[in-house]
Amino acid sequence: MESKHGWPPDLTRQRVVVTGAASGMGAAIAEAFARVGARVALADLAEETVTAKVGALAAEGCDVLALAGDVADRGTVESWAQTIAERWGAATALVNCAGIWSDVPFADLALDEWQRVIDVNLTGTFHTCQLIGGQMRSGGGGSIVNFSSLSGVKGFKRRAAYTVTKHGVIGLTRVLAHEWGEDGVRVNAVGPGRFDTALAADKYADPAVARKFLERVPAGRIAPADEMVGTIFFLASEMSSYVTGHVLFVDGGFTAV
Ligand SMILES: NC(=O)c1ccc[n+]([C@@H]2O[C@H](COP(=O)([O-])OP(=O)(O)OC[C@H]3O[C@@H](n4cnc5c(N)ncnc54)[C@H](O)[C@@H]3O)[C@@H](O)[C@H]2O)c1
């Protein structure tokens, strides 16, 4: 069968939505897509930061859009979806990077914290997949990349809330890959190992904690935020046109040992 996929894939034709785009991996991914010429919507709770980033990228000549608000809020994500559709039509790629961390022994985990972590990490992904990813189904297809974690397949101590959300993200990814495959929407997840971002920075500032973690990483180092960009370019574009329902661990080999 002749391939309909040109090579190399043209990233400049992408319309990309990145949540969590004010910081860390989301910021690195959004900026990289914008600088190769894709149209990019940067969504984040940190309104000032995301607006400043969009201003700076626009000044470079990038076609970008700021979407401020809480991904856990259905009405907010509805307005994001409407704004994107009016400006560019359906997105071709959705990168669900927004997330929060929780590091508490289960016996002490407050219901409020449990609920908030689920609301942001899991229900936020539900909202964006349904409302922004859903537009891809009638818009010619696309690619969704959800952010899981090593905690998506492991049971580290003190991570109950975070872990259930990251396991849940993998489950949602698989079901959606199945349900939306016929519509040309691919759905994959990434499982980052330790990346050098604001998330969990306090915890790993302790040299003993950092050393213990690195003993289990074949690559022997943590990664800078922009080391996630290549993986997302791959999963979000036609480079991975026959990859769906997959979880790709970007972890310096942690899950291999
Ligand atoms: N850094 C790591 O080592 C690591 C490891 C595994 C998984 N992850 C996952 O990667 C993703 C990105 O994390 P990061 O390390 O770049 O973190 P980060 O803290 O640097 O960035 C997270 C971004 O999400 C935004 N955000 C948080 N809550 C939000 C909400 N309710 N609505 C909208 N935006 C919100 C924050 O404002 C921030 O800009 C997260 O889903 C995280 O769980 C990170």
The ligand as a MOL file (V3000), in Angstrom:
LIG
                    3D

  0  0  0     0  0            999 V3000
M  V30 BEGIN CTAB
M  V30 COUNTS 44 48 0 0 0
M  V30 BEGIN ATOM
M  V30 1 N 9.4300 16.8660 36.0560 0
M  V30 2 C 9.3780 15.5610 36.1970 0
M  V30 3 O 10.3580 14.9480 36.6350 0
M  V30 4 C 8.1420 14.7820 35.8040 0
M  V30 5 C 8.1850 13.3990 35.9070 0
M  V30 6 C 7.0790 12.6510 35.5340 0
M  V30 7 C 5.9520 13.2920 35.0430 0
M  V30 8 N 5.9300 14.6310 34.9460 0 CHG=1
M  V30 9 C 4.7050 15.2430 34.4170 0
M  V30 10 O 5.0510 16.1300 33.3730 0
M  V30 11 C 4.0850 17.1670 33.2800 0
M  V30 12 C 4.8130 18.5120 33.2100 0
M  V30 13 O 5.5110 18.6980 34.4070 0
M  V30 14 P 6.7620 19.6740 34.5840 0
M  V30 15 O 7.7840 18.8690 35.2660 0
M  V30 16 O 7.0800 20.3400 33.3090 0 CHG=-1
M  V30 17 O 6.1390 20.6520 35.6840 0
M  V30 18 P 6.0780 22.2110 35.8690 0
M  V30 19 O 5.6090 22.3890 37.2780 0
M  V30 20 O 7.3470 22.8840 35.4570 0
M  V30 21 O 4.9170 22.6480 34.8630 0
M  V30 22 C 3.5800 22.3090 35.0760 0
M  V30 23 C 2.7160 23.4140 34.4880 0
M  V30 24 O 1.3380 23.0420 34.6670 0
M  V30 25 C 0.6250 24.2010 35.0490 0
M  V30 26 N -0.5790 23.8510 35.7830 0
M  V30 27 C -0.6540 23.3040 37.0270 0
M  V30 28 N -1.9100 23.1800 37.3910 0
M  V30 29 C -2.6730 23.6480 36.3640 0
M  V30 30 C -4.0620 23.7910 36.1690 0
M  V30 31 N -4.9490 23.4440 37.1120 0
M  V30 32 N -4.4940 24.3110 35.0020 0
M  V30 33 C -3.6120 24.7060 34.0470 0
M  V30 34 N -2.2700 24.5950 34.1880 0
M  V30 35 C -1.8210 24.0830 35.3420 0
M  V30 36 C 1.6080 24.9690 35.9320 0
M  V30 37 O 1.2390 26.3440 36.0770 0
M  V30 38 C 2.9130 24.7820 35.1960 0
M  V30 39 O 3.1250 25.7960 34.2440 0
M  V30 40 C 3.1660 17.0000 34.4930 0
M  V30 41 O 1.9840 16.3550 34.0740 0
M  V30 42 C 3.9540 16.1090 35.4170 0
M  V30 43 O 3.1270 15.3400 36.2600 0
M  V30 44 C 7.0000 15.4110 35.3270 0
M  V30 END ATOM
M  V30 BEGIN BOND
M  V30 1 1 1 2
M  V30 2 2 2 3
M  V30 3 1 2 4
M  V30 4 1 4 5
M  V30 5 2 4 44
M  V30 6 2 5 6
M  V30 7 1 6 7
M  V30 8 2 7 8
M  V30 9 1 8 9
M  V30 10 1 8 44
M  V30 11 1 9 10
M  V30 12 1 9 42
M  V30 13 1 10 11
M  V30 14 1 11 12
M  V30 15 1 11 40
M  V30 16 1 12 13
M  V30 17 1 13 14
M  V30 18 2 14 15
M  V30 19 1 14 16
M  V30 20 1 14 17
M  V30 21 1 17 18
M  V30 22 2 18 19
M  V30 23 1 18 20
M  V30 24 1 18 21
M  V30 25 1 21 22
M  V30 26 1 22 23
M  V30 27 1 23 24
M  V30 28 1 23 38
M  V30 29 1 24 25
M  V30 30 1 25 26
M  V30 31 1 25 36
M  V30 32 1 26 27
M  V30 33 1 26 35
M  V30 34 2 27 28
M  V30 35 1 28 29
M  V30 36 1 29 30
M  V30 37 2 29 35
M  V30 38 1 30 31
M  V30 39 2 30 32
M  V30 40 1 32 33
M  V30 41 2 33 34
M  V30 42 1 34 35
M  V30 43 1 36 37
M  V30 44 1 36 38
M  V30 45 1 38 39
M  V30 46 1 40 41
M  V30 47 1 40 42
M  V30 48 1 42 43
M  V30 END BOND
M  V30 END CTAB
M  END
